[in-house]
């Protein structure tokens, strides 16, 4: 009986000790509790540079061979499709954030398909401020001479494990894409999940005066290289990086519509498969 009372008393004291420990504040050398650093982020509306629902009534756009539907702006890689707008307010100092919903329909994985680029009239792939495109059903890009698909970001060192390890995307399926660009880091998020991350980039300045959608730059040839076959909608570009919460919000806002369209696509593919 005495043993039982002693054990019971021991448990009570142990629980009390645990509660006391929970109440104690963490201390640093000066005896003051640690404080959580607060980070001030400008509201999105104050940093928005481009917001393109994408329609043919927008006078700020140069539009060539684009079909507008409820699904977005439709690009055709046999007709030299592109959309162009100014990028004069973008700079790398505070970072750049990009949101969009897209799909692609080109079956030939060897044909690169541009989503968007920041370029000027003299830009080549290696000198563009940035260009992001689909290659072999994966998203990749180049930023101020840094080839994101290459080992050591270099053109002639072969494709990196980061590129090959990235999931391939499904043809015709809609995806939410968010990109953060800073002088040292680029992050790509697909459907709210980190898709690729690139560090130690040392991008000093972005050289370019306009954004081109669906092509690397204004195509000289209607069937020129890197033209998108697919759709883009709800494009947003900000002059600061996006927070994880903002990326999450964008995905959730577009999730219902994407799911509906992707479900319809899956049903159509199933019906075609059954016919065969």
VENWO-V908371 format. One record per pair of residues at least 24 apart in sequence whose C-alpha atoms are under 10 Angstrom apart, sorted by the first residue. I is the first residue (numbers start at 1). J is the second residue. Records with the same first field share a line. If there is no record, write none. Layout:
I = J ; J
This chain:
41 = 240 ; 241 ; 242 ; 243
42 = 240
43 = 240
44 = 97 ; 237 ; 238 ; 239 ; 240 ; 241 ; 242 ; 243 ; 246
45 = 238
46 = 238 ; 239 ; 240
47 = 89 ; 90 ; 94 ; 96 ; 97 ; 237 ; 238 ; 239 ; 240 ; 241
48 = 89 ; 90 ; 96 ; 97 ; 98 ; 236 ; 237 ; 238 ; 239 ; 240
49 = 86 ; 87 ; 88 ; 89 ; 90 ; 96 ; 97 ; 236 ; 237 ; 238 ; 239 ; 240
50 = 85 ; 86 ; 87 ; 89 ; 90 ; 98 ; 211 ; 235 ; 236 ; 237 ; 238 ; 239
51 = 98 ; 99 ; 100 ; 234 ; 235 ; 236 ; 237 ; 238
52 = 85 ; 100 ; 232 ; 233 ; 234 ; 235 ; 236 ; 237
53 = 100 ; 232 ; 233 ; 234 ; 235 ; 236
54 = 83 ; 232 ; 233 ; 234 ; 235
55 = 233
59 = 85
60 = 84 ; 85 ; 86
61 = 85 ; 86 ; 211 ; 212
62 = 86 ; 212 ; 218
63 = 212 ; 213
64 = 218 ; 219
65 = 222
66 = 214 ; 231
67 = 231
68 = 231 ; 232 ; 233
69 = 231 ; 233
70 = 233
71 = 101 ; 102 ; 103 ; 174 ; 231 ; 232 ; 233 ; 234 ; 257 ; 258 ; 261
72 = 101 ; 102 ; 103 ; 230 ; 231 ; 232 ; 233 ; 234 ; 235
73 = 102 ; 213 ; 214 ; 230 ; 231 ; 232 ; 233 ; 234
74 = 102 ; 103 ; 104 ; 214 ; 228 ; 229 ; 230 ; 231 ; 232 ; 233
75 = 104 ; 105 ; 115 ; 213 ; 214 ; 215 ; 227 ; 228 ; 229 ; 230 ; 231 ; 232
76 = 105 ; 106 ; 214 ; 222 ; 223 ; 227 ; 228 ; 229 ; 230 ; 231
77 = 105 ; 106 ; 111 ; 113 ; 214 ; 215 ; 222 ; 223 ; 224 ; 225 ; 226 ; 227 ; 228 ; 229 ; 230
78 = 221 ; 222 ; 223 ; 224 ; 225 ; 227 ; 228 ; 229
79 = 219 ; 221 ; 222 ; 223 ; 224 ; 227 ; 229
80 = 214 ; 215 ; 218 ; 219 ; 220 ; 221 ; 222 ; 223 ; 224 ; 225 ; 226 ; 227 ; 228
81 = 213 ; 214 ; 215 ; 218 ; 219 ; 222 ; 223 ; 224 ; 227 ; 228 ; 229
82 = 114 ; 115 ; 116 ; 212 ; 213 ; 214 ; 215 ; 216 ; 217 ; 218 ; 219 ; 227 ; 228
83 = 116 ; 211 ; 212 ; 213 ; 214 ; 215 ; 217 ; 218
84 = 116 ; 117 ; 118 ; 210 ; 211 ; 212 ; 213 ; 214 ; 215 ; 217 ; 218
85 = 118 ; 209 ; 210 ; 211 ; 212 ; 213
86 = 118 ; 119 ; 208 ; 209 ; 210 ; 211 ; 212
87 = 118 ; 119 ; 120 ; 208 ; 209 ; 210 ; 211 ; 212 ; 237
88 = 208 ; 209 ; 210 ; 211
89 = 209 ; 210 ; 238 ; 239
90 = 118 ; 206 ; 207 ; 208 ; 209 ; 210 ; 211 ; 237 ; 238 ; 239 ; 240
91 = 129 ; 182 ; 183 ; 205 ; 206 ; 207 ; 208 ; 238 ; 239 ; 240
92 = 129 ; 181 ; 182 ; 183 ; 184 ; 203 ; 204 ; 205 ; 206 ; 207 ; 239 ; 240 ; 241
93 = 182 ; 183 ; 204 ; 205 ; 206 ; 239 ; 240
94 = 181 ; 182 ; 183 ; 238 ; 239 ; 240 ; 241
95 = 180 ; 181 ; 182 ; 183 ; 184 ; 185 ; 186 ; 238 ; 239 ; 240 ; 241 ; 242
96 = 179 ; 180 ; 181 ; 182 ; 183 ; 186 ; 237 ; 238 ; 239 ; 240 ; 241 ; 242
97 = 178 ; 179 ; 180 ; 181 ; 182 ; 186 ; 187 ; 236 ; 237 ; 238 ; 239 ; 240 ; 241 ; 242 ; 243 ; 247
98 = 177 ; 178 ; 179 ; 180 ; 181 ; 188 ; 235 ; 236 ; 237 ; 238 ; 239 ; 240 ; 241 ; 242 ; 247
99 = 176 ; 177 ; 178 ; 179 ; 180 ; 189 ; 233 ; 234 ; 235 ; 236 ; 237 ; 238 ; 242 ; 246 ; 247 ; 250 ; 251
100 = 175 ; 176 ; 177 ; 178 ; 179 ; 232 ; 233 ; 234 ; 235 ; 236 ; 237 ; 250 ; 251 ; 254
101 = 174 ; 175 ; 176 ; 177 ; 178 ; 190 ; 191 ; 231 ; 232 ; 233 ; 234 ; 235 ; 236 ; 250 ; 251 ; 254 ; 255 ; 258
102 = 172 ; 173 ; 174 ; 175 ; 176 ; 177 ; 230 ; 231 ; 232 ; 233 ; 234 ; 235 ; 258
103 = 169 ; 170 ; 171 ; 172 ; 173 ; 174 ; 175 ; 176 ; 228 ; 229 ; 230 ; 231 ; 232 ; 233
104 = 134 ; 137 ; 169 ; 170 ; 171 ; 172 ; 173 ; 174 ; 175 ; 228 ; 229 ; 230 ; 231 ; 232
105 = 170 ; 171 ; 172 ; 173 ; 228 ; 229 ; 230 ; 231
106 = 134 ; 137 ; 171 ; 172 ; 228 ; 229 ; 230
107 = 136 ; 137 ; 171 ; 172 ; 229
108 = 135 ; 136 ; 137
109 = 134 ; 135 ; 136 ; 137 ; 138
110 = 134 ; 135 ; 136 ; 137
111 = 135 ; 136 ; 137 ; 225 ; 226 ; 227 ; 228 ; 229
112 = 136 ; 137 ; 138 ; 139 ; 140 ; 215 ; 216 ; 225 ; 226 ; 227 ; 228 ; 229
113 = 137 ; 139 ; 214 ; 215 ; 216 ; 225 ; 226 ; 227 ; 228 ; 229 ; 230
114 = 139 ; 140 ; 141 ; 212 ; 213 ; 214 ; 215 ; 216 ; 217 ; 225 ; 226 ; 227 ; 228 ; 229 ; 230
115 = 139 ; 141 ; 212 ; 213 ; 214 ; 215 ; 216 ; 226 ; 227 ; 228 ; 229 ; 230 ; 231 ; 232
116 = 141 ; 211 ; 212 ; 213 ; 214 ; 215 ; 216 ; 217 ; 227 ; 228 ; 232
117 = 141 ; 142 ; 143 ; 208 ; 210 ; 211 ; 212 ; 213 ; 214 ; 215 ; 216 ; 217
118 = 143 ; 206 ; 207 ; 208 ; 209 ; 210 ; 211 ; 212 ; 213 ; 216 ; 217
119 = 206 ; 207 ; 208 ; 209 ; 210 ; 211 ; 212 ; 216 ; 217 ; 218
120 = 207 ; 208 ; 209 ; 210 ; 211 ; 212 ; 217 ; 218
121 = 208 ; 209 ; 210 ; 217 ; 218
122 = 208 ; 217
123 = 207 ; 208 ; 216 ; 217
124 = 216 ; 217
125 = 216 ; 217
126 = 154 ; 155
127 = 206 ; 207 ; 208
128 = 206 ; 207 ; 208 ; 216 ; 217
129 = 203 ; 205 ; 206 ; 207 ; 208 ; 209 ; 210 ; 211
130 = 181 ; 206 ; 207 ; 208 ; 211 ; 216
131 = 211 ; 212 ; 213 ; 215 ; 216 ; 217
132 = 179 ; 213 ; 214 ; 215 ; 216
133 = 214 ; 215 ; 216 ; 226 ; 227 ; 228
134 = 168 ; 169 ; 226 ; 228
135 = 163 ; 168 ; 226
136 = 163 ; 164 ; 168 ; 169
137 = 166 ; 167 ; 168 ; 169 ; 170 ; 171
138 = 163 ; 164 ; 165 ; 166 ; 167 ; 168 ; 169 ; 170 ; 195
139 = 163 ; 166 ; 167 ; 168 ; 169 ; 177 ; 188 ; 190 ; 195 ; 196
140 = 166 ; 188 ; 196
143 = 181 ; 183 ; 186 ; 201 ; 203 ; 206
144 = 201 ; 202 ; 203 ; 204 ; 205 ; 206 ; 207
145 = 201 ; 203
146 = 201 ; 202 ; 203
148 = 186 ; 196 ; 197 ; 198 ; 201
149 = 198
152 = 200 ; 201
153 = 198 ; 201
162 = 195 ; 196 ; 197 ; 198
163 = 195 ; 196
165 = 195 ; 196
166 = 195 ; 196
167 = 195 ; 196
171 = 230
172 = 229 ; 230 ; 231 ; 261 ; 262 ; 265 ; 266
173 = 230 ; 258 ; 259 ; 261 ; 262 ; 263 ; 265 ; 266
174 = 230 ; 231 ; 232 ; 255 ; 257 ; 258 ; 259 ; 260 ; 261 ; 262 ; 265
175 = 232 ; 251 ; 254 ; 255 ; 258 ; 259 ; 262
176 = 233 ; 234 ; 247 ; 250 ; 251 ; 252 ; 254 ; 255 ; 258
177 = 235 ; 247 ; 250 ; 251
178 = 235 ; 236 ; 237 ; 242 ; 244 ; 246 ; 247 ; 248 ; 250 ; 251
179 = 237 ; 241 ; 242 ; 247
180 = 238 ; 240 ; 241 ; 242 ; 243 ; 247
181 = 239 ; 240 ; 241 ; 242
182 = 240 ; 241
186 = 241
187 = 241
189 = 244 ; 247 ; 248 ; 251
190 = 247 ; 251
191 = 247 ; 248 ; 250 ; 251 ; 252 ; 254 ; 255
192 = 244 ; 245 ; 246 ; 247 ; 248 ; 249 ; 250 ; 251 ; 252
193 = 244 ; 247 ; 248 ; 251
